[in-house]
């Protein structure tokens, strides 16, 4: 239980004021003759409530004092242990050091991607020799980092919490992210590039700019327990919804819904309802240059924030491994821009069905994943499948499908490998096939026009290296390759994307530095190579410098 001291003192002052008003009344009644009736029952009840509230306040203040003393004691103990290792204080028993370092270890493990085991830095005094003295100096720096982290967590206990209209807890989170970028070559989107284009006549051949529209904000609400399940809701927003038509509107990104989910969690099962990332293709490369759009979109990374209903069940396979079963239905998106039917109002307000929704049936998907802990990190291997039916009118239907596999493989305590592979057809709604589901032989509105689903294959791989708790280096490569036989099937093909795009490759290298859990700096260079069946190959690169504050 965490109590806000300011609220306690404010309530206490309020109760004193009430008591100051009530006491004279009570004294006046006692000063009257003995023939007057006893004090009114309502006054007695009020005084009784005042006494109970004062006792509650005293109990709450005692709890606050206890929590404060405990936090200060843990911080002081950790500082003494750090000074001992540095040689500034006499040695203490190892058992005491382990007990002191345990809270810091538990907090450190909450940080994403922390490969260190702090307990390994504590060595009994009777086992030390001269060769270990050098190791003690290296461990001192690591302990200093853990001390700063623990101090930050202690400070978090006294911050003002978010209040909601209900009695249930609400948590606010997010990131304020600044991206400073420089492009070499022509790209489709200067701050979030995914494709490279040929250089235009008279163009400068590059660009420079800055943006904060990849900043995010999120709300998490923790609800009651219903039918034995814990309930929770989550809402994530960013500023990547386009730009207003005003001067310098590029610096005023529009608010956009990313995900909004509600879930019920039992001990081994969950039900999730809402708009969420596609569960059958869960992971993406690590990049703070691509938050509004996951890295390698259109270059082998299947992704999407899609309305869905899914069920999950976890099966324990001993103490070290587990199996996850997932299945659900989704909105059958196909990748087209919103449009309005002939004679209907504008596409920016009234929604019209896309080809997937016109099929009158949902998309379905499933995934099976196995996980096991090695090197203090989870090893995951998953396989998934997806299907949706698409109706383009005039009895022209296409069956979209995909099979995929994903991998998270720790190679050591500092190195890990992750990636994803897919093979599918008509999956432009998942950004496969470089964002296209089908090709048309002519005008799509004509009944004589043929429709062909676009086959494609792709994937990505990433190597991660963590030289220290605060540092992370990543290198990744991705490719999306539509089938050339499909692209050449119609001599003058049409599509809602460029029908000539035949291959898209991307790569990046980045370094991420986190001096604190709520502060990050990053630098990244990415490169794109986009090929077409008619105009050859184009290349472009981007250098991105980032600073972010998490809350």
Secondary structure, 3 states (H helix, E strand, C coil): CCCCHHHHHHHHHHHHHHHHHHHHHHHHHHHCCCCCCCCCHHHHHHHHHHHHHHHHHHHHHHHHHHHHHHHHHHHHHHHHHHHHHHCCCCCCCHHHHHHHHHHHHHHHCCCCCCCCCHHHHCCCHHHCCHHHHHHHHHHHHHHHHHHHHHHHHHHHCCCCCCCCCCCCCEEEEEEEEEEEEEEECEECCCCCCCCEECCCCCCCCEEEEEECCCCEEEEEEEEEEECCEEEEEEEEEECCCCECCCCCHHHCECCEEEEEEEEEECCCEEEEEEEEECCCCCCCCCCCCCCCCCCCECCCECCCEEEEEEEEEEEECCCCEEEEEEEEEECCCCCCCCCCCCCCCCCCCCCCCCHHHHCCCCEEEEEEEEEEEECCEEEEEEEEEEEEEEECCCCCEEEEEEEEEEEEEECCCCEEEEEEEEEEECCHHHCCHHHCCEEECCCCCCCCCCEEECEEEEEEEEEEEEEECCEEEEEEEEEEEECHHHHCCCCCCECCCCCCEEEEEEEEEEEEEEEECCEEEEEEEEEEEEEECCCCEEEEEEEEEEEEEEC
